[in-house]
Amino acid sequence: MEKLHLLGDEAIAQGAIDGGISGIYAYPGTPSTEILEYVQHSKEAAKRNIHATWSANEKTAMEAALGMSYTGKRAMVCMKHVGLNVAADAFVNSAITGANGGLVVVVADDPSMHSSQNEQDSRFYGQFALTPIFEPSNQQEAYYMSYEGFDFSEKFGVPVLLRLTTRLAHSRSGVVRYEMKNQNEVKIPSNPTQFVLLPSIARKQYKTLLNKQNEFEEESENSKFNIYFDGQDNSLGIIACGIAFNYLLENFQGKCPYPVLKISQYPIPRKKIEKIINETQKILVLEDGYPIVENLLKGFLGKNLNITGRLDGTVPRDGELNPNIVAKAIGRPINTYFQVPDVVAGRPPSLCSGCPHIDSFNVLNEALKNYSKGRVFSDIGCYTLAALPPFNSVNSCVDMGASITMAKGAADAGLVPAIAVIGDSTFSHSGITGLLDCVNENSNVKVLILDNDTTGMTGGQDSPASGKIENICKGIGVDPEHVRIINPLKKFDDVNLKIYLEEFEYNGVSVIIPQRECIQTIGKNIKTKQTEVKK
Amino acid sequence: MKKDIIIAGVGGQGILSIASVLGYTAVKAGLELKQSEVHGMSQRGGDVQSHLRISDKEIYSDLIPQGLADLIVSVEPMESLRYLPWLCENGWLITNSIPFINTIKYPDIELLLNEINNFKNHILIDAEDIAKKSASARSANMVMLGATSPFLGLTNEQLEDGIAGIFGRKGEKIVQQNIDAFRAGKKFAEENVNKILITK
């Protein structure tokens, strides 16, 4: 079969289509967005009627996928690492209910925080929830783990976590496909209380999950993804997890002189670990993320064990791996011939020319001129870039939805009016409940919902509350007189400023909604139309 | 055969069109390929790069190690210099000369062009001007691909087929525009490479 030229994310999506999914659920988040997008654009997926619509957030996505699994059909759910925090309640408990139809939970981590607020390692969540974890080292493995992951999930009646990191998610390579599997028929669980986590049932279910752990370990021990490679030089043994394995082989062009244990399936294969520890004098652990395996080996009592990695500084404690960091850790030379000239300046990301947020922030800054500084709580989206010059407008960015609730806390503490700035997609993801808290206490919070009718930062996906924002605000009890729709264009600056100032004067909940389409999606929509006309 | 190429630019300049054509061509030619891309926040006007690796042998890392890249291809002059630590000793720096200024800290363009002109193996090309004259202002990236083509180890036929493959769904006219831009860039590079080699 011809090789496809796929991103790691796309390989996972194709693996899921070929593996017989009936639905995929996700909320956009870099570096995971392209998985669901690929299914949306796949003609095969459309022909098979595979569900592929964006969810309001990662928790609703995880739950919908679990619901599909309940019916006996195969489902995938995808998110970025911090999205798993949002979905954690559903994810951890799904391990206890178990899966009926195959359920694969894909989480793309972002070490080095290319597009994220932290670099947490999702393998911790897998360990915590007691689920098996797969961590591909290349695109072909990503495809195969996705393709086979549903069988594994059904064999053991448990959701599986498929974890990858940015570089694999966003790197293309040739991928060979396998035969397409049929979708499952609806077949609800034979045990009618399996998914009812009342304490008495949950205790039994939890024991069932615990009892599966030995089998999971046995599977890891015999997994074709966990491979022990002999080496002639036993002075060092290298444990390389996921993509770290590629960086290691790069340095030796495939011929590593040291014994290597490649780990791509967890729980970690205990016997293989014992073998490499017994056969070598010193261990180096390479992980693209937190030092999880290293910590397991070293633990609290292992201070004097000859185990090196991120914890002892052989590898930097933070940031993603790359071939050079691995070279340094194994003492290989790095030859650089040229330096970056001093004249080169940094180029941070910035709001696009013509972006509606620019006008919204210009007016906000003007409106706040006579107030003390430090009262603008913002959120996750393009508009967070207003924290940088020339705007210097926002004072916080923590997690999805935190703008409204942090502003509420600040207002409760007396910082009034407190301003929240949130986008339309982020508002529908996690802002609505926070606004309800404000309404219930009539907090002096001014919520700016920058409505560009898209999920902008991730490339313009559908916004869950498109066209519904105004009614949502009114529906949860914001006084309709204080729900103000404005058009953020320079020519309306004066009118808009007056509206901002009026609302700042009002002692209660105000919602101002600057509405203008994202400049990127306008461009894209025009292009799409042009292409359609040509066709 | 092995080519490690860093393609550089600013988010929004469409460097992935260069990467796509190269990737498509390499796969058609039966070569191994790894092509790392930047998606997400940096696409909003930040510095972006793609690591493109082509080889007739297995490729291990998705990222090119420092000191190993054969080529840096940049659609923006300052961005071309950002990745110099990745370039190998005899590597070539091929860059568009027209700056993309979206930061107040953008350095004096003369200083940047001096750095590039003082670099031993370089091609400095006004891709936008050549694109306008030969095809369409929107084909500047294919001028850059053309300027890179003498160093790639892929034939013109292969690369032009690649352009047709990537732009085909946009219609015959767009394909031809891009091929014209590619040829103009190639011509410029061939004339100027010889000049550089002779003066050395």
Interface residues (C-beta under 8 A of the other chain):
Chain A: K3 H5 L7 T30 P31 T33 E34 H114 S115 R167 L168 H170 S171 R172 S173 G174 I243 N246 Y247 L249 E250 N251 Q253 G254 N322 P323 N324 A327 I334 N335 T336 Y337 F338 Q339 V340 P341 V343 V344 A345 G346 R347 P348 P349 S350 L351 C352 S353 C382 L385 P389 P390 M457 T458 G459 T531 K534
Chain B: V10 G11 G12 G23 Y24 V27 E32 L33 K34 Q35 S36 E37 V38 H39 G40 M41 S42 Q43 R44 G45 G46 D47 H51 E58 I59 Y60 S61 D62 L63 I64 P65 Q66 G67 M78 E79 L81 R82 L84 P85 L87 C88 E89 G91 N102 T103 I104 K105 Y106 P107 D108 L111 L112 E115 F119 R169 K170 G171
